[in-house]
Amino acid sequence: MASTINPVPDFYIREIPIFGRIILAPMDGVSDLPFRSLARRLGSAISYTEFINAIDIVNGHPDLARRVQYAEFERPIAFQIFDDDPVRIVDAAQMLLAYQPDIIDVNLGCSAKCVTNRGAGAALLRDPRKIGEIFSNLTRSLPVPVTGKIRLGWDDTSLNYLEVARTIQDNGGSLVSVHGRTRVQGYTGSARWEPIREIKQALIIPVVANGDISAVSDIDNVFQLTGCDAVMIGRAALENPWLFSRLDRAEVRADTVQELMVEHLQASLAYYGDDRGIVLFRKYAKRLLQPYELPTEQMKNLLTLIDPNEFMNGLNLIFQQVRLAQQN
């Protein structure tokens, strides 16, 4: 009888084994169920939801159940939440337990003004004491691991990433993901890797590197430069979700791109309904088609279609042209 060989986890989030070292980043308006599950099938090691406002959770937002919906094969599933209130965020997290997440992740990195102006997201980086209170309360109150996603600091005059990372660990946090920019940078400039190496050397919990990872060579370079446990890919995954399979976009055949787009569109229509599903799919279609450098008018025509069948026909025509061009 042949023996069954169990795969060895790449690392653990507390007691949860993680198989794989490339992860789709949580992104508001992007990492919904259709896109997350697609990335998971391509190799993303963990599924993170879009961030969820703790106020919406405790107030019973009517869209909450849909936003935290996930497929079983996505496990481990992490629900990401944000707030500036250490008491309310615990109440919200406890309510989310009804949906059986594997992990609760706290957003300490969102740079959007609508989040930071209320003292949440990256604004919490200016108050490590409150971060400690949030993590202490959460880890004492929840049966699941609690993790955090941070930036290097508010700006270049307050690069307190080591203090924040240690605060998370010292108050029971099980993993830290680090975007290698400050809040003031937003998504401009370049991500910095040396600080993430410092964090990894200072902590015993897993550290995940995030920012400016858009090619397989970037993945390898970040692992080498930081010694991190995993990398987290955000915006680049929109153009190339095959990064989770360690493929650069140039290695992906047009037929494969088309198949994935059709599958993703169908999932979006099923999840949101035809009217909303086709509209929300446009941002994914635009990025996936971007490498083909289509004429502006042709792209515009496709992205303004509102009938799913017409959209599918337009997509078929585009890929016929792409394959023809590649043969010549």
Order of alpha helices (4+ residues) and beta strands (2+ residues): beta-beta-beta-alpha-beta-beta-alpha-alpha-beta-alpha-beta-alpha-alpha-beta-alpha-beta-alpha-beta-alpha-beta-alpha-alpha-alpha-alpha-alpha
